[in-house]
Amino acid sequence: MKAPAIIQGIPQSVKVAILIVVLAKLLVFGLGYAAYLSSPEQPQPSPLTVLTHQFARPLAPQDGPHYLDIAKNWYIGDPSLDASNFIVFFPLYPVLIRLITVDLSYMGLSASALIVSNVCSVIALIFLYKLTKLDFDDNVAVKAVLFLSIFPTAYFLSAPYTEGLFFVLAISSLYFARLSKWPLAGVLGFLAALTRISGLLMLPVLLVEYLHQKGWKPRKIGLNVLWTSLTAAGFLVYLNINNQIWGTPFKFMEIQREHWYNTMDPLTGLTRTWGWANNGVFPENLILGVAPLAFAVFGAAMLAFGCLRRFRPSYLVYMLLSWMLALATSMWISVPRYIMAMFPMFILLGTLTQRKTVNGAIVAVFVGVLSYFTYLFALGYFVF
């Protein structure tokens, strides 16, 4: 029996990439279900209930429920309510959740959040494949998709977090910039800056890519360079929301400092993380200490590797700024999640070697650590 013509026309490498994405999603949600079975307080065992409960627990120490609250109630400017602290979360993700939600119950919002995250992350992986193919062969492109899909913190691509949405916007913005489609690249950068603070990094990244394409010659710069500034406009919209709710555009920084005890102080972040690694009790010493330190070193190593390989300037700038932003605060507890945002490093990993033993070892380590972290996350632990 022959496959349909539309499937026959798909290159083998694309089929493999799609299979990888599907298997990675099944692994994450399968581990979530395993965590459900081992939980002493089991909700009604319907598939939707399991997924929403394990990945968006209302009382878990995770950010997912905060996005759901914003989607339902928008931002609140009453300092007597804990929800007033949610202004630190950027608006695009909860807006998209609200747009596709019919039932505003917690279950309905959770289901919508999972849909947005997973659809966006799948599209993001497609764009990573397409971006990689601009410079490398099918083999490298498939490996880039593989390594991102099974990265130790890739469960955030399936959970109610902004990772899936941010990845599709940032990767596609850079992809269309590579094609010199600057209006589209700028609009996507604008949306990325409405998704999380790291979206603002797309401004210098797009500018560097533009100048690189122009051979760094000022006389070749045209008016289309202005499209790169749309990223800043996205951040200005977020500042305006702060101002409308609180009367000051930088309220989010004040709340980060006073409620989450998080400031721009990387030395304190390093000191705290080192203390957790040496004095904490398992698994807190791993989650809050060893893992953030290890991922910080891993990110630095990938950046150094990119420099040695003379990676594309815009990719290097993005990786450098993402790494610096991840380590810039007094709390390094989310460093493993933020390091994953250095998405050009997955292209680098794809070019690392053709040796199956080395690639197999990377896959084994990534899948093992991903499985462990996903299981803890689904049980309700704070895992980055």
C-alpha positions in Angstrom: 0.0 0.0 0.0 1.5 3.3 -1.1 1.7 6.3 1.2 -0.4 9.4 0.2 1.3 11.7 -2.3 1.7 14.5 0.2 3.7 12.2 2.5 5.8 10.8 -0.4 6.8 14.4 -1.2 8.2 15.0 2.2 12.1 14.6 2.4 13.2 11.7 4.7 15.1 14.1 6.9 11.9 16.1 7.6 10.1 12.9 8.5 12.8 12.0 10.9 12.7 15.5 12.5 8.9 15.2 12.9 9.3 11.7 14.5 11.8 13.1 16.9 9.5 15.9 18.0 6.6 13.5 18.5 8.6 11.0 20.5 10.1 13.8 22.7 6.5 15.1 23.4 5.4 11.6 24.2 8.3 11.1 26.6 7.5 14.3 28.5 3.8 13.6 28.8 4.4 10.0 29.5 6.6 11.0 32.5 3.9 13.4 33.6 1.4 10.5 33.6 3.9 8.3 35.5 4.2 11.1 38.1 0.4 11.1 38.3 0.3 7.4 39.0 2.8 7.8 41.8 1.1 10.8 43.4 -0.8 10.1 46.6 -3.5 12.7 45.7 -4.8 11.6 42.3 -7.4 13.7 40.5 -10.1 12.2 38.3 -8.1 10.0 35.9 -9.2 11.5 32.6 -6.3 12.3 30.1 -7.0 16.0 30.1 -7.2 16.1 33.9 -3.9 14.3 34.2 -2.1 16.6 31.8 -3.5 19.8 33.3 -2.9 18.7 36.8 0.7 17.4 36.3 1.9 20.4 34.3 -0.2 23.3 35.7 -0.9 22.5 39.4 -2.6 25.5 40.9 -0.6 25.2 44.2 2.7 24.1 42.7 5.8 26.5 43.1 5.8 27.1 39.4 5.0 30.1 37.1 2.4 28.3 34.9 -0.6 29.1 37.2 0.4 32.8 37.2 0.0 33.0 33.4 -3.4 31.4 33.8 -4.5 34.0 36.3 -3.4 36.8 34.0 -5.3 35.2 31.1 -8.5 35.1 33.2 -8.2 38.4 35.2 -5.6 40.4 33.4 -3.1 42.4 35.6 -4.2 43.6 39.0 -3.0 46.8 40.6 -4.2 46.1 44.1 -1.1 45.6 46.4 -3.2 43.7 48.9 -3.6 40.8 46.5 -0.8 38.4 45.6 -1.9 38.5 42.0 -0.7 42.1 41.8 2.8 40.7 41.7 2.1 39.0 38.3 2.9 42.2 36.4 6.5 40.7 36.1 5.1 38.2 33.6 4.9 39.5 30.0 1.5 39.7 28.3 1.5 37.9 25.0 1.3 34.3 26.2 -1.7 34.9 28.6 -3.4 36.9 25.8 -3.1 34.0 23.4 -4.4 31.6 26.1 -7.4 33.8 26.6 -8.1 34.1 22.9 -8.5 30.4 22.4 -10.3 29.7 25.7 -14.0 29.0 25.8 -14.3 27.7 29.3 -12.6 30.1 31.8 -12.4 27.4 34.5 -8.9 26.4 35.7 -9.2 23.2 33.6 -10.2 25.2 30.5 -7.4 27.7 30.9 -4.8 25.0 31.5 -5.9 23.1 28.4 -5.6 26.3 26.3 -2.1 27.0 27.8 -0.9 23.5 26.9 -2.3 23.9 23.4 -0.5 27.2 22.9 2.8 26.0 24.3 2.9 22.7 22.4 1.7 24.1 19.0 4.2 26.9 19.2 7.1 24.6 20.3 6.4 22.3 17.3 6.5 25.2 14.9 9.6 26.5 16.6 11.4 23.2 15.9 10.3 23.4 12.3 11.9 26.8 12.0 15.0 25.6 13.7 15.3 22.9 11.1 14.7 25.5 8.3 17.2 28.0 9.9 19.9 25.3 10.1 19.3 24.2 6.5 20.3 27.7 5.4 23.9 26.8 6.2 24.2 23.1 6.7 22.9 19.7 5.4 20.0 17.6 6.5 22.0 15.6 9.0 23.0 18.7 11.0 19.4 20.1 10.8 17.9 16.9 12.1 20.5 16.8 15.0 19.7 20.4 15.9 16.0 19.5 16.2 17.0 16.3 18.2 19.2 18.1 20.7 16.7 20.9 21.4 13.8 18.4 21.7 15.6 16.3 24.4 17.6 19.1 26.1 17.4 18.5 29.9 14.9 21.4 30.4 12.9 20.8 27.2 9.9 19.9 29.3 9.2 23.7 29.4 8.4 23.5 25.7 5.4 21.3 26.6 4.4 23.0 29.9 2.3 26.2 30.4 5.4 28.5 30.2 6.5 31.0 27.6 9.3 28.9 26.2 7.4 27.4 23.2 6.0 30.8 22.2 9.3 32.6 22.6 11.2 30.1 20.7 8.9 30.2 17.7 9.0 34.0 17.6 12.8 34.4 18.2 13.8 31.6 15.8 11.4 32.6 13.0 12.5 36.3 13.4 16.1 35.3 12.8 15.1 33.0 10.0 13.3 35.7 8.1 16.1 38.1 8.8 18.5 35.6 7.2 16.2 35.8 4.1 16.3 39.7 4.3 12.5 39.8 5.0 13.0 42.6 7.4 9.3 43.7 8.0 8.4 40.2 9.0 11.5 39.7 11.1 10.8 43.0 12.9 7.2 42.1 13.6 8.2 38.8 15.1 10.9 40.5 17.1 8.2 42.9 18.4 6.1 39.9 19.5 9.1 38.2 21.1 9.6 41.3 23.2 6.0 41.1 24.4 6.6 37.5 25.5 9.6 37.8 27.8 12.4 40.2 28.7 14.9 38.3 26.6 12.9 39.2 23.5 14.5 42.6 23.8 17.8 40.9 22.8 16.4 40.5 19.2 17.0 44.2 18.7 20.9 44.0 18.6 20.7 40.5 17.1 18.6 41.7 14.1 20.8 44.8 13.7 24.0 42.7 13.7 22.5 40.4 11.1 21.4 43.3 8.9 24.9 44.9 9.1 26.5 41.5 8.4 24.4 41.1 5.2 25.5 44.6 4.2 29.1 43.8 4.6 29.4 46.2 7.5 29.4 49.1 5.0 27.4 52.1 6.2 26.8 53.3 2.6 24.7 50.1 2.0 22.4 50.8 5.0 18.8 51.5 3.8 15.6 52.5 5.5 14.6 48.9 6.0 17.1 48.8 8.9 14.4 50.6 10.9 12.3 47.4 11.0 14.8 46.0 13.5 13.7 48.6 16.0 10.2 47.1 16.2 11.6 44.9 19.0 12.0 47.9 21.2 8.4 48.9 20.5 7.3 45.6 21.9 9.1 46.3 25.1 7.6 49.8 25.2 4.1 48.3 25.0 4.9 46.2 28.1 6.2 49.3 29.9 3.0 51.1 29.0 1.0 48.3 30.6 3.0 48.7 33.8 2.3 52.4 33.7 -1.4 51.9 33.2 -1.8 49.4 36.0 0.6 50.9 38.5 1.4 54.5 37.4 5.0 53.7 36.7 6.6 51.9 33.7 9.2 50.0 35.8 6.9 48.5 38.4 8.0 45.0 37.3 11.5 45.7 38.4 10.4 46.9 41.8 8.3 43.8 42.3 11.1 41.5 41.2 13.3 43.1 43.8 10.8 43.2 46.7 8.7 40.1 46.1 11.0 37.7 44.4 14.2 39.2 46.0 15.8 39.3 42.5 18.1 42.1 41.4 20.7 42.6 38.8 23.6 41.2 40.9 25.4 38.2 39.2 28.0 37.9 42.0 25.3 37.4 44.6 23.7 34.9 42.3 26.9 32.9 42.0 27.5 33.1 45.8 24.0 31.8 46.6 24.2 29.0 44.0 27.5 27.9 45.3 26.1 27.8 48.8 23.2 25.7 47.7 25.5 23.3 45.9 27.7 22.8 48.9 25.3 23.1 51.8 21.8 22.1 50.4 20.0 18.9 50.9 19.2 16.6 48.0 17.4 17.3 45.6 17.5 21.1 46.5 21.3 21.1 46.3 21.1 19.7 42.7 18.2 21.8 41.5 19.3 25.1 43.1 23.0 24.7 43.2 24.8 22.1 41.0 22.5 22.3 38.0 22.6 26.1 37.6 26.4 26.1 37.9 26.7 23.2 35.4 24.4 24.8 32.9 26.2 28.2 33.2 29.5 26.4 32.4 27.8 24.5 29.5 26.5 27.8 28.0 29.9 29.4 28.3 31.5 26.3 26.6 29.0 26.4 23.7 29.7 30.1 23.3 33.5 29.5 23.2 32.9 26.6 20.7 30.9 29.0 18.5 33.7 31.5 18.5 36.2 28.8 17.6 34.0 27.7 14.7 33.6 31.3 13.6 29.9 31.0 13.9 27.6 33.6 12.2 28.0 37.0 14.1 24.3 37.4 14.8 24.1 33.9 16.3 27.2 34.6 18.5 25.7 37.9 19.7 22.4 36.2 20.6 24.2 33.4 22.5 26.4 35.8 24.3 23.6 38.2 25.4 21.3 35.3 26.3 24.1 33.8 28.5 24.8 37.1 30.1 21.1 37.7 30.8 20.7 34.2 32.3 23.5 34.9 34.8 22.8 38.6 35.4 20.6 38.3 38.4 20.9 37.6 42.1 18.9 34.4 41.7 20.3 31.7 39.4 17.6 29.2 40.1 16.2 29.3 36.6 19.6 29.3 34.7 19.1 25.8 33.2 15.8 27.0 31.7 17.3 30.3 30.4 20.4 28.6 28.9 18.1 26.5 26.7 17.1 29.8 25.0 20.6 30.0 23.4 19.1 28.1 20.5 22.0 28.5 18.0 23.9 26.2 20.3 21.8 23.3 19.1 23.0 24.0 15.5 26.5 24.0 16.9 25.9 20.7 18.6 24.7 19.3 15.3 28.0 20.2 13.7 30.1 18.9 16.6 30.9 15.5 15.1 29.7 12.7 12.7 30.7 10.0 15.2 27.7 8.0 16.2 29.2 7.1 19.6 29.6 10.8 20.5 26.2 11.8 19.3 24.7 8.7 21.1 26.4 9.7 24.3 25.0 13.3 24.1 21.5 11.8 23.5 21.8 9.4 26.4 22.9 12.1 28.8 20.2 14.6 27.6 17.4 12.0 27.8 18.4 10.8 31.2 18.6 14.2 32.7 15.4 15.4 30.9 13.5 12.4 32.3 14.6 13.1 35.8 13.8 16.8 35.8 10.5 16.2 34.0 9.4 13.7 36.6 10.2 16.1 39.5 8.5 18.9 37.7 5.3 16.9 37.1 5.3 15.9 40.8 5.1 19.6 41.6 8.7 20.5 42.6 10.2 23.8 41.5 12.6 22.7 38.8 14.0 25.9 37.3 
